[in-house]
Amino acid sequence: MATSQIVVEVIGAGAALCSTSSFVPQLIKLLKERTAEAVSAPMYIVTVTAFSLWIAYGLMLGSWPLVISNSLSLALSGAILLLKMRYQTKDEARDAAGSAQGDRPTTARTPA
């Protein structure tokens, strides 16, 4: 492998590592907070679709690094999308319960 090809491969590996790892903080935040109010479902639907297409493209080219890195990214972004859908139902139920109570804060009464 020529030196210039090594540089190309290192840049590609670095880009794949950055792209894939960029989903980890969001996934950790979702798991910790158990709410997905700030996550955009349409954005993650497009992202999951894009990674699926990249995987198909990589398979057609026979580029395993492309397939593997995009498969990892698909798994992470897909997990975020699934958690968004799961937590959205819980967030909506919580909001509906709050609306049913008139969004009044509940206060404990102390005997006089």
Number of C-alpha atoms within 10 A of each C-alpha: 5 7 8 9 10 11 11 12 13 12 12 14 15 12 13 19 14 11 14 19 14 14 18 14 10 16 17 12 13 19 14 9 9 16 18 23 13 8 17 11 17 10 11 18 13 11 17 22 14 14 21 17 13 18 22 15 14 18 15 10 11 11 12 12 16 19 21 15 20 24 17 17 24 22 15 20 23 19 16 25 23 14 19 24 15 14 19 18 14 15 17 12 12 12 13 13 12 13 11 10 11 9 11 9 8 7 6 6 6 5 4 3
